[in-house]
């Protein structure tokens, strides 16, 4: 496995044996708060992506079988919700800048107790070049920035 990297508490790993990106991050939040942050379009738009970016939600149907699309700073992203569960979300993710690199992302919310939750994301890509292209796009910094903005929303009581 490639050596994990850390960006502001986000551990990012890219295994050598599968075209996968694994991300892990702990939050001072309950699983219900993190689930809401990922499913409520108004809240999601406030934290997703790099600092300084304004996110606009074009379509948001957060249910199993629903779809979504958002943009920020001229970059478009879209996908479908395949499973919207209590402690797990499964969705596709496509960045329009790399339209042939669709990933299937599974997010799990692990209750650590005492108001803390571990978010684990597993993104499966169709190939190693697609995975490596996403890694080289700067996505780690955008994810890190977004999670810091989510920390601020949690600290401010917005969730």
Buried (B, 14 or more C-beta within 10 A) or exposed (E): EEEEEEBBEBBBBBEEEBBBBBBBBBBEBBBBBBBBBBBBBEBBBBBBBBEEBEBEBEEBEBEEEBBBBBBBEEBBBBBBBBEBEEBBBBBBBBBEEBEEBBBBBBBBBBBEEEEBBBBBBBBBBEEEEBBBBBBEBEBBBBBBBBBBBBBEBBEEEBB
